[in-house]
Amino acid sequence: NHPDRFVGMASPALQYPELAADQLEQAVKKLGLRGAAIGGSVEGQELSDRKFDPFWAKAQELGVLLFMHPQPAPGTTQNMRLQGKGGLGNTIGNPLETSVFLSHLIFEGTLDRFPGLKICSAHGGGYLPSYAPRSDNSLRVAPDMDTGVKLKKKPTEYLRQMYYDTLVFTSEALRHLAAEVGSNRLVIGTDHPIPWQDKSIDHVLKTPGFSDKERRAILGETAAKLLGIKL
């Protein structure tokens, strides 16, 4: 395949972080893949645990994109309270899993240790961008919640260090997401083949407030840059 068209995502075995790092390097350097897809936790362990640092270090070294999509996880998607009607394990559990994943990376210093990571979260980053300032104020209201990790920035500032897809469902939600994280941090999201957003491109085109330059970036240019694709 032509290198500009060979875009793939590996799925490393994160239960073994050193092996996952080796797999990622092989996928990128030998197979020509441009990144990896990961879940928000591994068998109940948070990916902010220092045992996963070898994987984060390798991803930063390689400069590749990591796309986080929720997988079944205890306490969020598999929470007993989400049983019943409404498919709540997916409907609200998946965004919750993403919110927990991102919050751990922020509060436990992973994003300070590896500031060059390129992480993109599915579903617009879950619930976190919609209520982000609470994270800042949590350290003001109850500083004892700080576990001893000295953050270099306010929690909300780390949101602009990562990327998010546009799989939110109204123009106001997309406008607000852009206001919280920056339009330059958004990439088109479809969740294909599941039809969560059946008009993914129209959704971006019809949201007021974006310039043509911002729309072009969201619809392809930002993702192309992250994946090293020449347009």
N, C-alpha and C positions, 0 to 999 in steps of 0.2 A: 504494500500500500504506500501511496505517497505520504511522506511524513506530515504534510499539512492537513491530511484527511484522516490520519490514523489517530483517532481520539478514543481512548478507552479508560475505564476506571477499574483498578484492581480492587479486590476485597480481602485485605490481609487478615491473618488469624491472630487477632489481638489478644487472645488468651495467653499468647507467648510473645511479649513485646519485642524481644530481640529478634525472634524469627519473623515477626511482622515487618520489622525494619528491613531485614534482609530481603523479604518478599517484595517489599515496595521498591527497593533499589533494583532488584532484578526486573521487575515489571517495567520500570521506567527506562533503565539503561539498556536492557536486552530486548524487551518486547515493544518499546516505543509508546507505552501508555503515558497518559498525562496526569494521572492522579489516582486516588483511591476513594472508594465509598466505605464509610464506617457507620456504626450505630452509635447510640448515645451512652452506652454502658456495656460492660462485658461480664456476663454471669453475676450480676449484682454489684460489680466493682465499678467505681467511677473512674473515668479516663483521666481525671486530674490527679489520680494517685501517682506518686513518684515512680512506681514500678513501670509506668508507661512512658516515662521520659525518653528512653531510647527510640521509641517509635516517633514521638514528636520531634526529637532532634533530627532524625533521618528525614522526616518530611520537610523540615525547615531547610536542611542542608540541600535537598534536591530541589526545593522551590516549587513543589507540585501542589495541586489543589486537592483538598480533602473535602468530600461532600458528605455531610452528616444527614442521614435519614433515620428516623426512629425504627427500632426493632422491638419485638416483645421484651418487656423488662418488668421485673417485680417493682411494685410501689407506684408505677405510673400506668403503663398500658395494661398490665396484668393485675391492677389493684382490684381486690374483691368488690369494692364499692362501685366499680364501673361495670359490674354485671347487670343484666336486665336489658330493657329496651333502649333503642337509640344507638346501639353499637358504640357505647361510650369509650370502650378501650381504644378505639380508633378516633372517634369524633372529638373527644377532648383529651384522651390519653396520649396520643401521638404528639400534639403540640406541647403537652406537659412534659413529656420525656425530653423534648428539645430544649425547653426552658430550663430544666434541671441540669442538663448537660452543659449548656452555656454558662449557667450560674456557677457551677463548680469550676469551670475553666477560669472564670474571672476571679472568684473569691479565694481560690487556692493557689493563685499565682502562676498557673500554667502559661497564661498569655504574657506574663512578664518574663518568664524564663525563655519563652520561644516567641518573641515578638514578630518574627518573620513568617509565622504560620499563615497559610492561606486556607481558611476554613469557610465553607459555604453551608448554611443550614437550610433544610427544606422547610416549607410551609411558613415562610416569612420569619423564621426564627422562633416559631411557637408564640407563646404569650409574652415572652420577656420584653420585646420592644414596645408592647402596648402599655406596660406598666413599669418601665425601666427606672424612673426616678425613685421608686420605692427602694431599690437596691442602694442608691446613694444615701438615702435618709435612714436606712437601717443601721448604718454605722454611726450616724449622728445620734439617733434615738437610743440605741442599745449598743454602745461600743464594745460591750463584753461579747457580742456575737463574733467579733474579730478573733480568729483562732490563732493569731500570732503572725500571720502572713502580712507583711507590710506591702500594700499595693502601691504601685507607682502613680496610679491615676484613679480618678473616681470610677466606680463600676460602670456608669453609663458611657464613659469614654471608650471603654473596650469594645462596645458595640460597633464603633466606627473603625475597628481594627479587623472586622470580619465581614463576611458577605452573606447574602440572603436571597432566596428566590422570591418571585412575585406571587406565590400561590396564596394570596389573600383574596377576599371575595367581593370587595366593594371599592369604588374609587376613593372613598374616604379612608379606608383601611390602608390602601396603597400609598396615598398621600401622607398619612401619618407615619407609616413605616419609613418612607423616604426622609421625612422630617427628623426622625429619631436616629437613623443610621447613615443618612446621606444617599442621594440617588446614585452616586458612583459606586455604591456597595450592593446594588440590586442587579440580579440576572433573571431572565425569563424562566418561569416555572410552569410546568404543565401537569406533573404527576402522571403522565401517560404510562400505561394505558388506562388508568383509573380516571374517570371524567370528573374530577373534583372541580376543575376550572375548564369549562367547555369553550371559552372564548379567550384564551390566554393572551393572544396578541391584541385583540380588541380591548381587553382589560387595560393594557398599558397605553394604547393609543387614545382611549377615551377618558383616562384620568386627567383632570385639569391640573394645570400648574407646571407640567414638565415642558421644557424647551425641546425643540427637535433634536438637538444634540444629546440631551438626556435620554430621550426615547430611543435614539439609535444605540446609545451605550447599553441601556437596559435590555434591548431586544437582541443584542449580539456582541457589541464591541467589547464590553467588560468581560464577558465569558470567554471571548476569543483571546483576550489579553491574558487571562488567568490560565488558559489552556495552551498558550503559546501557538495559537493559530494565526497565520497571516491572512488578512482579509483583502 
